[in-house]
Structures are given as structure tokens and as C-alpha cells.
Amino acid sequence: MDRALDDRIHATIRMGESVSLAHALNLVRDSVVIVDIRGHITYLNHAAEQLSGWTSAEVEGRVARTTLFGVTKSFDAAWREVSDKGEWRGTIALCAKNGVERMVESRWSTVSSSVLMIGTETSNMTLTAAALAHEIRNPLAGIKGVADAFLQRGQLTRQEREWMEAVRDEVMKIDARIRELLDLSQTRAFNARPCLLSDLIGRVVLLATQSIRDRQITVEFIDDATEPLVMSLDETRIEDAVLNLLLNAIESIDGSGRVSVCLRQKDSAAVIEVADTGCGIPLDIRERIFEPLFTTKAEGTGLGLAAVRQTVAAHHGQITFKTEIGRGSTFVFALPLTHQLNLTENPK
């Protein structure tokens, strides 16, 4: 579930001022289920009716736990979290009227005396990719184990050792790519804690600078925040996102150039801006750069920017960019200072 979905829901709620709320929610393409505080269903919109096979009238007053959800333990855990924290995000099995279960990416929120459940059916392709990734990692671990065993032997020739090291290194590269794919296809726990953004960015800039080596590229950090910006966020995920943007910026520069990271506060958001003087992004691919698996790099995976967007969305932020051929690109993401990070995310 992403910020765009929040915008659509809020837009339909505003429309409810001039039309009935039920009619407004029926305009939403995502499934919407409203449950009262006792756990009884009070409403299904058209999308939820189509997904479940039930009509709103058929299930009104029935217990949501046993009527709509196949794995009741998962429902119970989600219900406890939304009751305690006011929101739950994750993937849950929805049981249709005909008994078929469908995995649904959901966000549940408490609204007045009800729980609003918003969901989108998870792609079967995503589930298949995750399962396949797990199956691949098992034999990879075996191959790496054999390579390590050979490398521990003292009788290898120099050529044999180079071959075994190459096998081990390639296996580790494949495993890293699969883990990136799993990161995009699975619901993951977040480790949210207070973090000083200036310190975080400073560490990332220092790390990125080490990749420049002898190239004539300057990387600088500009802290324009009027006061220390402390946020509750997943520090590792945000570090990875900023580092990804920084490394992309460095790679875009052929010869000498400059990369800057600027931190500032705008209204109620912390804004991180990564700008470069590189080659810019071609017009024909600008709409696709955040797509998973899309890349123009010979050794790229197409997962980097997709992961950045996922991380920013999970923190209820927004990411934009502007670019000009031959003059460089600027990526900007804003993280709301007033929003507390949820403990789970759903890739989109």
C-alpha cells in the first residue's frame, strides 16, 4: 500500500460531502471493508464484493474473523495490533465465499468507532518469485560450501584457487541479488528508532566517498536544516536508500563532476536532496526508472531505485526527480516529521 492509495481514499472521503460515503468508496479500485469495534462487518465496497464473492448485504453484521479471513491466527495478530496502535499493515489471507483463499496486501486503520480495512490482491507472480528465490538459495548455499571447503585445502594450485574464489564470489553476487528481490516481494519487519538525520547522512556520504578512488568527483553534504532533525525511522533502510542514490549519482558522471546531498526542513517534512552533474536520464526511460528489474546498466539488477521508492513509501514519504541531459539529475524525497513509522511495510 503506498501514499497514492492514501490520496485516493482521502479524495473519496472528501467526495462523500456531496454524495453518499458508500457511493464514494465504490469509486475506489481497492477493496474496502469496514468493521465495527466488536469485529462485525458493517460494509463492503464493490471491489471487496468482487474479491470475496460476498455482497455487503449478505455479510452485514457477521463476524469478520470467520467470514472473510481464512487464517484466523493471522487475523487475531493483526486485530491486536490495530487495536493497540491504531494501524496495521501486512499481507493476509482473505477467504472468498467459494472457499478460495487470496493473499491481500492490506492496511487497517481505526476510524472513529470502526476499523477501515483497505486491501489489494497480491500478484501470484510476486508469490511465485518469492518461492522460487527461496528454492534457488538452498543449492547456492551448497555450492558456496563446496567452494569454501576446497579453498581451505592447502594443495590447490594458484589457478585452482582463483577458480574456486571466482565460483564463491559469483555465488555471493547471485545470493545478494536474490535477497534484493525478496526484499521487494515480502512483508518485512522494520526496526524503527529515533535517528538524527544529519549524522545518518554524514555516515553515508563518507561511505560513498570511498567508492570514488582516483576519480575527479567531489561529494559534499550540505546541512541546511534550521534545527536538528530527529525522526523515528528504520535507520538501515534510509541509509541504504540514500547510499543507493549517491552511488547512482557517482556512476552517472563521466570524468570530473560533483555530487551533493542537501538536508533541509520544508513545512512539516524532512527533505533529502541528492544532486549530480552527470549525464542525465534519457527521456524515453524516465517513466520506468522506479520499475523493479528495469535497468540500462550492463551489470545492473533494476532493484535499486525500486527499493528506494519502497523505503520512502513505507515511511509515508514521497520521492520525485528532475533531470536534464548533459547537466545532471536531482532526486528529492520528503519524509513527514509528524508521522510515526509503522512496524511493517508492503512492497508496491
N, C-alpha and C positions, 0 to 999 in steps of 0.2 A: 504494500500500500504506500503511495507516495503523496507528496504535497499537492499534486494536481488533483488527486481524488478528494482531498480535504476541500480544495477550492470548489469543486463541483458540488459537493454536499452542501457547503455553506451557501452556494448560489441557489440551490434548490430550496433551501430553508428560507432564504430571502424571498424567493418567488411565492412561498406559502403565504405571504402577506396579502397577495392579490388572488391566489387560487387556493384550493384546499391543500393541506400538507400532504395528504395521501396522493393527490394528483401530482404534486411537485416531486415526491420521491419516486413515483413511477417513471419519471423522466430520466432518472439516474440509471446508467447501464450496469452498475454494480449491484449485487444483491444486498438488500437492506432488510433486517429483521429487528423488530422492536419487542423487547421482553420486559415485563414488569419486575419489581424487586423480589417477587416470590418465585421468579423463574418461569412464569406463564407467558405464552406468546400472545401479543396483542395486535401484531401487524406484520404482513409480508408485502413487499412491493412486487411489481410484475417480474423483475429479474429473479427475485428469490423464489417466486412461484414456479417459474420455468426451470430453475436449477433443481428445486426439491420435488417438483411434481405435485405439491400440495397447493390449494388455494388458500388465501388468507382467511376466508370464512371457515374452511374446514379445520384449521388448526387454532383458531382463536380460542384462548382460554386453556389450551393444552400445555403440558409441561414441555418446555423446550429441550431439556436434557434428554428425555427418552423419545421425543417425537422427531427431532431433527439431527441429533448427533449420535453417530454410531459408536464412538469410543467414549463412554461416559467418564472414564478416569481423566481423559484429556479435557473434557468439558468441566469437570469439577475443579481441576487445577486452574483453568482459565477463569472460571467464575470467581474463585477465591481471589485471584489477582485483580480482576476488575472491581471486585467489592472493596479490596484493601487500598488499591492505588488509583482507582478511577479509570484505568485503561489497561487493556491487554492487547498485544499484537503477536500473531503467530499463525501457524498452519494447523488446521483441524479437519477431521473427517466429518463431512455432512452426509447424513443418510437420507436418500430420496425416498419417496413414497413407495417405489417399486423395490426397495431394498438395496439399490446400488449405492455404494459409497463414493463420494468425490472429495478430493482434498481441496480445501479452500483457504486461500490466504486471507486472513481476517484482521480486523481491528475492532475491538469492542470498547465502547466508552459509556460512562454513566452520564445520562442527560436527565436532569430533574429526578423523577422517581422511576426512571426506566433505564434499561441498558440498550444502547444502539449498537447493533452488530452489522458491520459492513464487510462484505467479502467478495473475492474474485476467485473463480475456479483456477486451481493450479494447472499449468500446462503439463500434459502427460509426457511431452518431450523433456521438460525440466526434470521430472521424476526419473525418467529413463536415463538421462545423462548422469544424474547423481548416482544411481545404482551402478551404471557402467563404470563410473570413475572409481567407486569402491572396489569393483572386481578387478580393475587394472592395477590398483595399488598393491594388491596382495602379491601377484607374481613379480612386480617390480622390486618389492622388498626382498624376495628370494634371490633375484639376480644381483642386487646390491650386496646381499650377504655372501654370495659366492665370490664376487669380486673382492670384497674385503678379506675373505679367507685366503685367497691367492696372494693378495698384497702383503699379508702377514708372514708369508713364507720367504725365507732368505735365499732360495735357489733360483729366483726369477732372473732372467736376463734383463738388461736395460730396456730392450724392445718390448718384452713381455710385460714388464711393469708399466710402461707407457700405455700399452693396450688396455690393461686392467684399470688403470687410472681413468682412461678415456671412457670405458664402459661405466664405471662408477659415477663419473661426472655427468654423463648423459642421462643415466637413470635418475640422478638427483634433479636434473633440469626438468625431466618429464614429470616427476613427482611434484615439483613446485608448481608446474602448470596445472596439474590436476587439482591441487589444493586451491589454486586460484579459481578454478571452475566450480569446485564445491562451495567456495565462499559465496559465489554468486547464486548458487542454486538451493542453498539451505538456509533455514532459520538459525540464527546464531545468537548465543548469549553475549551480552555486552558487559564490559567492566567499567561502569560509569563512576567517576570520582571527580572532585574539584581539581581544576587544572589551570595554571597561569599560562595563557596563550603565548605571551612573549617568550617565555622560557621554552615552550614546546617548539615554536618556530625557529628559535635560535639553534636548538639542537639539530633540527632537520637541515637548516642551511649549512651548518658545519659538516654534516654527513654528506650532503650533496656536493660540497666543495671538493671533497676528497676524490670524487669521480672525474674531476676536470683534468687533473695531472698537468701536462705541459701545454694545454690549450690556452689560448689568449681569451679567456672568458672570465668576466667578473661577476660574482654572485654577492648581492648585498641584501641586508634586512633593514627595512625602514619601519620603525615603530611609531606610528602617528596617533596611537590611542592616547586620549587625554587623561586616562586613568588606567590602572592595571585591570585587565580583562580576565576575570576568573569565571570559568564555566564548569558545569557538570557534564562531562562528556567521556567518551571512550578514547583515552589518550593515544593508544596504539593505532586505532583506526584513523584518527585525524592525522597523526604523524605520517602514516602510510599514504594518505590522500595528498598531503602537501608535498611529500617526497616524490610521489608519482608525477605531480605537475611540474616540480622542479627539474626532474630528470628529463621529462619530455621537452621542457624549455631548453635545457642544455643541448639535447640532441638535435634540436631544430636549428642550431647555429652552426654555420659552415665557416670556419675561420675564427675571427675575433668577434666579440659581442658582449652583451650584458644581460643578466637576469636579475630581477629584483622581486623581493617579497615584501609587500606592504601590509601592515596590520592597522586597522582603524575601527572606530565605532561610528555607526550611522544609525540614528534613531535608536531602536532597541535591539540592534544586531551587531555582532562582531563580524567584520568584513576582512577576509584574507584575499589578497590580490597577487597573482603570480604573472609577471610580465617579462617578455623576452624580445630581443631584437633579431629573431630568427627569420626563417623563410616564409612563415605564414601558412595558413591552411587552405588548400585549393577549394574553390567554390563548389565543385561537384561532390565533395565528400563531407562538407561541413555539417550536413544534417545527420550524418551517420557516425560521427566520431565517438558517441557515447554507447553505440550498439555493442553488446557482447560479441566477441570473436571477430569484429571488424578491425582490420589493420592494414596499413600500407607499408609496414616495415618488413623487411625480409625475415627477421628473426622475432617479430612481434607476435603476441598472443591475442591482442584485441581485447584483453581483460582489464587493462589498467584504468582507462577512463571510465569504463563501466563500473568498476569497483569504487572509483572516486564519487561518481554520481550516487551510487547506492549508499555510501557512507554519509554523504551530505544529506540525502533524503532521510536516512534513519535518524539524523539529528534535527530533523524538521527544518532543514535549511534549503537554500536554492543555489544552483550553480549556473553561471552564464559565461559567455566568452565573446570576444571580438577579435578580429584578425584582419590583416592586410598583407597581401602577397608582397614579399620582399622587405617588409617593415616589422613583422613580428606579430605575436599574439598575446592576449591578456585573458587569463581565466580568473573569475571572481566568484567566490562563494561566501554567502552570508549565513551565519548561524544565530538564531534568535537567543538573546541573552536571558530571556524570561522563561524559556521552556526547559523543563527537566527532561533529561533523556530517558526513554523507555529502556527496559532491560532486554528487549528482543527486537530484531529487525526482520523485515520480509523483503527479499530481493525483488526488484522490478526492473 
